[in-house]
Amino acid sequence: MGIRKYSFDEHIFSDYTSIVECYWAGFIAADGCITKRSKDTEYNSLTITLGVKDINHLKALKKHLRADNKISTRLMNDGTGNFHKSCEFRVGNREIVKDLYKNYNITPRKSLTLKPPPSLTKRQFKAFLVGYIDGDGCIGKYKSNRKTKFYTRLIIIGTEIFLNKILSFIKKEYKQDIKSKVRKKSKCNAYYVKFEGNYIIPILQNLKAINVPKLERKWNKVQKIQL
């Protein structure tokens, strides 16, 4: 067994009763990447890369993991020739990877394979959902072509099975007659669900009230939308 270069809590995701762990697992389900080196037989590494504007969120995750390894920054090509500064946090540990799979169904190639977590309570799933929205959700407003009033919009990207779980959970938990459907994005294997209308505001407010270290720049929009 190799000597660990950095210290961290490798059992942090073994206790899925904590809503904070559920939040970070949801965020990892959206923005994390499970990998391995070519010479390894098991997946044993977790990497999260964000825009540098969200570096404080990576610092919060690092603190939660009780990790002393560094967050790196670098310039990345967005595929169109434009470069932007990003920050990256990596933890190499097979126990973390195993717990993310066992408790939250987070696997390699999760953008194509993610399934709903198997055993979360309503409260735990809400925390997981907040984390997932922080990674692969968009909160904003739109204006109908025929009206001048602004409405609230929430868009979430993911796998078909996971988005259908979110849709059924919101309908049941908040007793809303929602007409939204999970749809496939054109020219790719990703799916999305779109919630449009001010009925989504109290739902977002309820999720925002959960005491987890969410991305404030995203959830602050909930209040601004109502002005």
Residue frames relative to the residue before (quaternion, step in Angstrom):
aa qw qx qy qz dx dy dz
M 1.0000 0.0000 0.0000 0.0000 0.00 0.00 0.00
G 0.4389 -0.7152 0.4806 0.2546 3.58 -0.87 0.94
I 0.5164 -0.6233 0.4870 0.3283 3.54 -1.23 0.43
R 0.4269 -0.7072 0.5018 0.2566 3.56 -0.82 1.00
K 0.3854 -0.7454 0.5038 0.2051 3.55 -0.83 1.04
Y 0.7909 0.1772 -0.0804 0.5802 3.57 1.04 -0.79
S 0.3817 -0.7106 0.5384 0.2437 3.56 -1.22 0.42
F 0.1587 0.7474 -0.6332 0.1235 3.56 -1.21 0.70
D 0.5438 -0.6025 0.4703 0.3465 3.56 -1.29 0.24
E 0.2176 -0.8282 0.5040 0.1132 3.58 -0.15 1.25
H 0.6901 0.4551 -0.2805 0.4878 3.61 1.25 -0.22
I 0.2983 0.8114 -0.4676 0.1843 3.57 1.28 0.26
F 0.7593 0.3584 -0.2038 0.5035 3.61 1.04 -0.68
S 0.4428 0.6812 -0.4702 0.3447 3.58 1.21 0.37
D 0.7093 0.3879 -0.2372 0.5387 3.60 1.22 -0.49
Y 0.0611 -0.8418 0.5363 0.0112 3.57 0.05 1.27
T 0.4633 0.6621 -0.4674 0.3586 3.63 1.21 0.26
S 0.6116 0.5535 -0.3479 0.4456 3.59 1.20 -0.41
I 0.4146 -0.7167 0.4938 0.2657 3.60 -0.77 0.97
V 0.5865 0.5603 -0.3852 0.4401 3.61 1.13 -0.45
E 0.6383 0.4960 -0.3237 0.4917 3.59 1.00 -0.78
C 0.6374 0.5282 -0.3257 0.4568 3.58 1.01 -0.83
Y 0.6238 0.5333 -0.3389 0.4601 3.58 1.02 -0.78
W 0.7076 0.4573 -0.2819 0.4590 3.59 0.73 -1.05
A 0.6105 0.5344 -0.3552 0.4644 3.59 1.07 -0.63
G 0.6453 0.5114 -0.3227 0.4668 3.60 1.00 -0.78
F 0.6407 0.5145 -0.3181 0.4729 3.55 1.03 -0.80
I 0.6555 0.4969 -0.3033 0.4810 3.59 1.00 -0.83
A 0.6043 0.5616 -0.3546 0.4400 3.59 1.05 -0.73
A 0.7029 0.4366 -0.2520 0.5019 3.57 1.14 -0.66
D 0.8520 0.2071 -0.0443 0.4787 3.57 0.65 -1.15
G 0.5791 0.6010 -0.3817 0.3972 3.60 1.21 -0.06
C 0.2015 -0.7594 0.6067 0.1205 3.54 -1.31 0.32
I 0.1948 -0.7753 0.5945 0.0864 3.59 -0.73 1.12
T 0.0665 0.8213 -0.5574 0.1018 3.58 -0.61 1.13
K 0.1307 -0.7417 0.6411 0.1475 3.51 -1.42 -0.11
R 0.5166 -0.5973 0.5036 0.3503 3.53 -1.27 0.37
S 0.6556 -0.5535 0.3432 0.3821 3.58 -1.13 0.61
K 0.6925 0.4829 -0.2826 0.4554 3.59 1.07 -0.67
D 0.6145 0.5613 -0.3501 0.4298 3.61 1.25 -0.26
T 0.3961 -0.7156 0.5265 0.2321 3.57 -1.17 0.62
E 0.7543 0.3090 -0.1765 0.5518 3.61 1.22 -0.44
Y 0.4909 -0.6051 0.5252 0.3422 3.54 -1.21 0.53
N 0.0499 0.8470 -0.5151 0.1214 3.55 -0.64 1.12
S 0.7073 0.4289 -0.2634 0.4965 3.60 1.16 0.39
L 0.1431 -0.7643 0.6251 0.0683 3.54 -1.09 0.85
T 0.0041 -0.7933 0.6079 -0.0339 3.57 -0.83 1.03
I 0.0481 -0.7688 0.6370 0.0296 3.55 -1.05 0.83
T 0.0671 -0.7936 0.6047 -0.0039 3.56 -0.82 1.08
L 0.0001 -0.8000 0.5980 -0.0487 3.57 -0.80 1.07
G 0.6050 -0.4906 0.4559 0.4305 3.53 -1.33 0.13
V 0.6038 -0.6140 0.3637 0.3553 3.57 -0.99 0.79
K 0.5506 0.6137 -0.3999 0.4004 3.62 1.17 -0.39
D 0.7305 0.3878 -0.2272 0.5142 3.58 1.21 -0.46
I 0.2542 0.8029 -0.5065 0.1848 3.59 1.18 0.48
N 0.6116 0.5593 -0.3610 0.4276 3.61 1.06 -0.62
H 0.6093 0.5406 -0.3570 0.4573 3.58 1.16 -0.54
L 0.6337 0.4991 -0.3264 0.4928 3.57 1.06 -0.69
K 0.6176 0.5349 -0.3442 0.4627 3.58 1.07 -0.68
A 0.6347 0.5211 -0.3255 0.4686 3.59 1.07 -0.74
L 0.6450 0.5002 -0.3173 0.4827 3.59 1.02 -0.76
K 0.6310 0.5327 -0.3254 0.4606 3.56 0.96 -0.85
K 0.6566 0.5021 -0.3048 0.4732 3.58 0.95 -0.86
H 0.6519 0.5225 -0.3170 0.4489 3.56 0.97 -0.85
L 0.6899 0.4602 -0.2647 0.4921 3.57 1.08 -0.74
R 0.3320 -0.7511 0.4913 0.2902 3.57 1.33 -0.19
A 0.3437 0.7645 -0.4635 0.2873 3.54 1.07 0.87
D 0.2360 -0.7785 0.5638 0.1429 3.56 -1.13 0.65
N 0.4698 0.6477 -0.4726 0.3694 3.60 1.20 0.24
K 0.5604 -0.6647 0.4043 0.2840 3.54 -1.16 0.68
I 0.3768 -0.6401 0.6113 0.2733 3.49 -1.39 0.35
S 0.2237 -0.7969 0.5502 0.1104 3.56 -0.67 1.08
T 0.1909 -0.7587 0.6090 0.1304 3.57 -1.25 0.46
R 0.0952 0.7904 -0.5992 0.0842 3.57 -1.10 0.67
L 0.5014 -0.6123 0.5087 0.3388 3.53 -1.34 0.22
M 0.1008 -0.8007 0.5897 0.0308 3.57 -0.94 0.92
N 0.4031 -0.6855 0.5564 0.2410 3.54 -1.14 0.75
D 0.3368 -0.7716 0.5031 0.1953 3.59 -0.72 1.01
G 0.6402 -0.5466 0.3188 0.4356 3.58 1.27 0.18
T 0.7141 0.3978 -0.2462 0.5208 3.58 1.26 -0.22
G 0.6482 -0.5206 0.3166 0.4567 3.55 1.28 0.18
N 0.6098 0.5302 -0.3546 0.4705 3.56 1.29 -0.11
F 0.2405 -0.7750 0.5710 0.1243 3.56 -1.04 0.77
H 0.0191 -0.7770 0.6290 0.0181 3.54 -1.13 0.69
K 0.5026 -0.6599 0.4721 0.2986 3.54 -1.15 0.62
S 0.0641 -0.8051 0.5897 -0.0010 3.55 -0.86 1.00
C 0.2495 -0.7321 0.6077 0.1801 3.55 -1.31 0.27
E 0.1287 -0.8145 0.5656 0.0107 3.55 -1.02 0.83
F 0.0799 -0.7718 0.6303 0.0261 3.54 -1.06 0.87
R 0.0325 -0.8185 0.5725 -0.0345 3.56 -0.77 1.04
V 0.0453 -0.7630 0.6445 0.0186 3.54 -1.10 0.85
G 0.1756 -0.7852 0.5877 0.0848 3.56 -0.70 1.07
N 0.3843 0.7070 -0.5067 0.3094 3.57 -0.27 1.27
R 0.3751 -0.7619 0.4842 0.2106 3.59 -0.62 1.09
E 0.5942 0.5706 -0.3789 0.4215 3.64 1.11 -0.51
I 0.6335 0.5129 -0.3224 0.4814 3.58 1.01 -0.80
V 0.6572 0.5088 -0.3060 0.4643 3.58 0.93 -0.91
K 0.6596 0.5096 -0.3104 0.4571 3.61 0.94 -0.85
D 0.6786 0.4878 -0.2969 0.4620 3.59 0.93 -0.87
L 0.6163 0.5378 -0.3465 0.4592 3.58 1.05 -0.68
Y 0.6648 0.4777 -0.2983 0.4908 3.57 1.07 -0.70
K 0.6965 0.4992 -0.2874 0.4278 3.59 0.77 -1.03
N 0.7946 0.3481 -0.1642 0.4696 3.58 0.81 -0.98
Y 0.8191 0.2410 -0.0936 0.5121 3.60 1.12 -0.60
N 0.4311 -0.7263 0.4431 0.3005 3.62 1.28 0.08
I 0.3970 0.6980 -0.4959 0.3306 3.60 1.09 0.66
T 0.0026 0.8197 -0.5662 0.0860 3.55 -0.56 1.24
P 0.6287 -0.4433 0.4281 0.4743 3.59 -1.27 -0.02
R 0.8112 0.1803 -0.1745 0.5282 3.60 -1.10 0.70
K 0.1701 0.8435 -0.4917 0.1335 3.55 1.17 0.71
S 0.5649 0.6043 -0.3974 0.3973 3.62 1.12 -0.48
L 0.7313 0.3665 -0.2141 0.5338 3.58 1.27 -0.44
T 0.7887 0.3612 -0.1488 0.4748 3.60 1.16 -0.53
L 0.4436 0.7363 -0.4511 0.2400 3.62 1.18 -0.30
K 0.1093 -0.7640 0.6350 0.0319 3.52 -0.96 1.05
P 0.6381 -0.5185 0.3747 0.4284 3.63 -1.17 0.34
P 0.5723 -0.5675 0.4511 0.3833 3.61 -1.09 0.60
P 0.5184 -0.7252 0.3661 0.2668 3.60 -0.84 0.93
S 0.8596 0.1872 -0.0223 0.4749 3.63 0.85 -0.86
L 0.3860 0.7490 -0.4745 0.2545 3.62 1.08 0.49
T 0.4558 -0.6365 0.5459 0.2986 3.53 -1.20 0.62
K 0.7084 -0.4237 0.3233 0.4627 3.59 -1.27 0.08
R 0.6765 0.4986 -0.2914 0.4570 3.57 0.88 -0.98
Q 0.6615 0.4965 -0.3043 0.4726 3.58 0.95 -0.84
F 0.6584 0.5008 -0.3199 0.4620 3.60 0.97 -0.80
K 0.6061 0.5434 -0.3589 0.4567 3.59 1.04 -0.67
A 0.6536 0.4991 -0.3117 0.4760 3.59 0.95 -0.86
F 0.6259 0.5262 -0.3228 0.4767 3.58 1.03 -0.81
L 0.6616 0.5144 -0.2975 0.4574 3.58 0.98 -0.91
V 0.6173 0.5303 -0.3494 0.4644 3.60 0.99 -0.76
G 0.6586 0.5035 -0.3050 0.4687 3.59 0.94 -0.88
Y 0.6606 0.5084 -0.3102 0.4571 3.56 0.98 -0.85
I 0.6374 0.5147 -0.3244 0.4728 3.59 1.00 -0.80
D 0.6145 0.5475 -0.3505 0.4470 3.59 1.03 -0.72
G 0.7253 0.4186 -0.2449 0.4886 3.56 1.09 -0.65
D 0.8425 0.0943 0.0053 0.5304 3.59 0.73 -1.07
G 0.5800 0.5549 -0.3993 0.4431 3.55 1.07 0.70
C 0.1747 -0.7684 0.6072 0.1019 3.55 -1.24 0.45
I 0.1138 -0.7804 0.6140 0.0319 3.56 -0.75 1.12
G 0.2430 0.7786 -0.5467 0.1892 3.57 -0.73 0.99
K 0.4304 -0.6741 0.5243 0.2923 3.54 -1.23 -0.42
Y 0.1041 -0.7812 0.6127 0.0600 3.54 -1.22 0.47
K 0.2750 -0.7440 0.5862 0.1649 3.54 -1.27 0.37
S 0.4557 -0.6843 0.5030 0.2666 3.54 -0.83 1.02
N 0.5770 -0.6069 0.4252 0.3435 3.57 -1.09 0.71
R 0.7404 0.4188 -0.2183 0.4782 3.56 1.10 -0.66
K 0.7493 0.3444 -0.1919 0.5322 3.58 1.27 -0.16
T 0.4362 -0.6940 0.5090 0.2628 3.54 -1.25 0.34
K 0.5659 0.6160 -0.3754 0.3992 3.58 1.26 -0.29
F 0.3715 -0.7165 0.5462 0.2243 3.56 -1.09 0.76
Y 0.1650 -0.7759 0.6047 0.0715 3.53 -1.13 0.77
T 0.5142 -0.6469 0.4768 0.2996 3.55 -1.26 0.48
R 0.0734 -0.7904 0.6078 0.0197 3.54 -1.10 0.78
L 0.0406 -0.7525 0.6570 0.0216 3.53 -1.09 0.85
I 0.0349 -0.7833 0.6206 -0.0093 3.56 -0.80 1.07
I 0.0541 -0.7857 0.6162 0.0023 3.56 -0.91 0.97
I 0.2120 -0.7757 0.5873 0.0915 3.57 -0.94 0.97
G 0.3074 0.7615 -0.5353 0.1977 3.60 -1.01 0.71
T 0.6971 -0.4012 0.3415 0.4863 3.55 -1.20 -0.52
E 0.6457 -0.5422 0.3677 0.3923 3.56 -1.18 0.52
I 0.6903 0.4915 -0.2929 0.4428 3.60 0.84 -0.95
F 0.6763 0.4811 -0.3056 0.4666 3.61 0.96 -0.77
L 0.6594 0.5003 -0.3166 0.4633 3.60 0.94 -0.78
N 0.6244 0.5192 -0.3436 0.4716 3.60 1.07 -0.63
K 0.6027 0.5352 -0.3485 0.4785 3.57 1.14 -0.62
I 0.6447 0.5107 -0.3187 0.4712 3.60 0.93 -0.87
L 0.6638 0.5196 -0.3011 0.4458 3.57 0.88 -0.97
S 0.6942 0.4587 -0.2834 0.4768 3.60 0.85 -0.92
F 0.6216 0.5427 -0.3401 0.4511 3.60 1.07 -0.72
I 0.6757 0.4863 -0.2989 0.4665 3.60 0.86 -0.92
K 0.6391 0.5273 -0.3306 0.4519 3.60 0.95 -0.82
K 0.7203 0.4482 -0.2465 0.4685 3.57 0.89 -0.97
E 0.7051 0.4838 -0.2747 0.4396 3.58 0.82 -1.00
Y 0.7979 0.2897 -0.1395 0.5098 3.58 0.91 -0.90
K 0.3813 -0.7752 0.4443 0.2371 3.57 1.35 0.23
Q 0.3727 0.7214 -0.4835 0.3270 3.53 0.89 1.05
D 0.3387 -0.7044 0.5860 0.2139 3.54 -1.05 0.83
I 0.0187 0.8496 -0.5217 0.0755 3.54 0.31 1.32
K 0.3149 -0.7714 0.5292 0.1604 3.56 -0.86 1.00
S 0.4347 0.7256 -0.4483 0.2891 3.60 1.26 -0.13
K 0.1230 -0.7698 0.6227 0.0672 3.53 -1.25 0.59
V 0.4813 -0.6178 0.5259 0.3318 3.54 -1.22 0.48
R 0.0500 -0.8171 0.5737 -0.0258 3.56 -0.72 1.09
K 0.4590 -0.6731 0.5106 0.2748 3.55 -1.19 0.56
K 0.4319 -0.6764 0.5323 0.2694 3.54 -0.98 0.89
S 0.5322 -0.6471 0.4412 0.3216 3.57 -1.01 0.77
K 0.8688 0.1386 -0.1192 0.4602 3.54 -1.18 0.78
C 0.7455 0.2756 -0.2444 0.5554 3.62 1.09 0.60
N 0.5665 -0.6290 0.4263 0.3189 3.56 -1.29 0.23
A 0.5073 0.6540 -0.4212 0.3708 3.59 1.26 0.12
Y 0.2372 -0.7474 0.6049 0.1386 3.54 -1.28 0.52
Y 0.1091 -0.7835 0.6058 0.0845 3.56 -1.27 0.28
V 0.1465 -0.7364 0.6459 0.1380 3.53 -1.32 0.35
K 0.1672 -0.8022 0.5715 0.0437 3.54 -0.94 0.97
F 0.1224 -0.7643 0.6311 0.0510 3.56 -0.88 1.04
E 0.0183 0.8202 -0.5678 0.0676 3.59 -0.53 1.17
G 0.6392 0.4903 -0.3979 0.4390 3.54 -0.81 1.05
N 0.5793 -0.6341 0.3911 0.3309 3.55 -1.09 0.61
Y 0.4379 0.6644 -0.4745 0.3764 3.61 1.25 0.12
I 0.6333 0.5560 -0.3352 0.4212 3.59 1.16 -0.53
I 0.5076 0.6782 -0.4195 0.3263 3.64 1.18 -0.40
P 0.7072 0.4323 -0.3039 0.4698 3.68 0.68 -0.90
I 0.5965 0.5479 -0.3630 0.4607 3.60 1.13 -0.54
L 0.6695 0.4799 -0.2894 0.4875 3.57 0.94 -0.90
Q 0.6220 0.5352 -0.3410 0.4586 3.60 1.03 -0.73
N 0.6466 0.5195 -0.3138 0.4621 3.57 1.01 -0.83
L 0.6698 0.4782 -0.2956 0.4851 3.58 0.98 -0.82
K 0.6343 0.5463 -0.3253 0.4398 3.57 1.02 -0.82
A 0.6528 0.5490 -0.3084 0.4211 3.59 1.08 -0.71
I 0.5132 0.6358 -0.4302 0.3839 3.61 1.21 -0.26
N 0.4045 -0.7575 0.4728 0.1977 3.55 -0.80 1.08
V 0.3622 0.6785 -0.5473 0.3300 3.54 0.23 1.37
P 0.5779 -0.6348 0.3892 0.3342 3.65 -1.13 0.54
K 0.0170 0.8607 -0.5067 0.0468 3.57 0.65 1.14
L 0.5854 -0.5406 0.4637 0.3873 3.57 -1.34 0.20
E 0.3104 -0.8024 0.4785 0.1756 3.58 -0.14 1.27
R 0.6059 0.5718 -0.3733 0.4082 3.62 1.00 -0.70
K 0.6731 0.4784 -0.2926 0.4822 3.58 1.13 -0.61
W 0.7411 0.4252 -0.2377 0.4620 3.59 0.82 -0.97
N 0.5448 0.6003 -0.4048 0.4230 3.60 1.18 -0.30
K 0.5550 0.6152 -0.3855 0.4061 3.57 1.22 -0.43
V 0.5499 0.6229 -0.4011 0.3857 3.60 1.13 -0.57
Q 0.6827 0.4626 -0.2796 0.4917 3.58 0.96 -0.85
K 0.6735 0.5092 -0.3099 0.4371 3.59 0.88 -0.87
I 0.5936 0.5928 -0.3640 0.4047 3.57 1.05 -0.69
Q 0.6959 0.5094 -0.2783 0.4229 3.58 1.04 -0.79
L 0.5359 0.6505 -0.4090 0.3498 3.60 1.20 -0.29
